[in-house]
């Protein structure tokens, strides 16, 4: 599996080339991870997960 990592202020993005999905993860809490077929969808899914858990700050 090949990963390419990019980062932003509060999340990281990885690309899983085998599954053809992006993986967004919270930098402060690596337990939060979400996937999507685009970077935007992966980040939106991550925001949704974090909002449900009550950990979404002002991202």
N, C-alpha and C positions, 0 to 999 in steps of 0.2 A: 504494500500500500504506500502511495506517495502522498505526502502532505506538503502544502505550501502555506506558510503562516503569514498573516497580516495583522496589524493591530490598530486599535483606536483607543480613545480615552478609557472606556469602561468595558469593552469586550474584545475578544480575539476572534479571528476567522481562520478556519482551516478548510482545505479542500480535500475531500476523500475521492480520489480519482477512480477507485474501483467501483464505488457506489454512485459516483457522479452527483454528490451532494455537498453543500457547504455546511460546516459545523460552526456555530457561534457559541462562544463560552464566556461567562462572566469572569473578568480578571480577578475580582476579589473573592469569589466563591466558585471554585472549579466544579462544584457539584451541579451547578446549573449549566446545562448544555442543550442546544436545540439544533435541528437540521432543517434545511430547505433547499429547493432546487436553484434558488438565487441567493445572493448575499442578503438582499433586502428581506426575503421571506425567512431566512434563518435568524436574522436579527429580530424581526417582528415576532417570531415564535419564541425566541429567548425572552423578549419583553413580556410576552403573555405569560410564560411560565413564572417569571419573577414577580409579576403583578399578582398572580394567583397566590404565590407564596408570601406576598407582602414584603418582598425585598427590593422592589423597584424604586430606586431613588429618583433623581431628576435626570434620567438618561436621555 
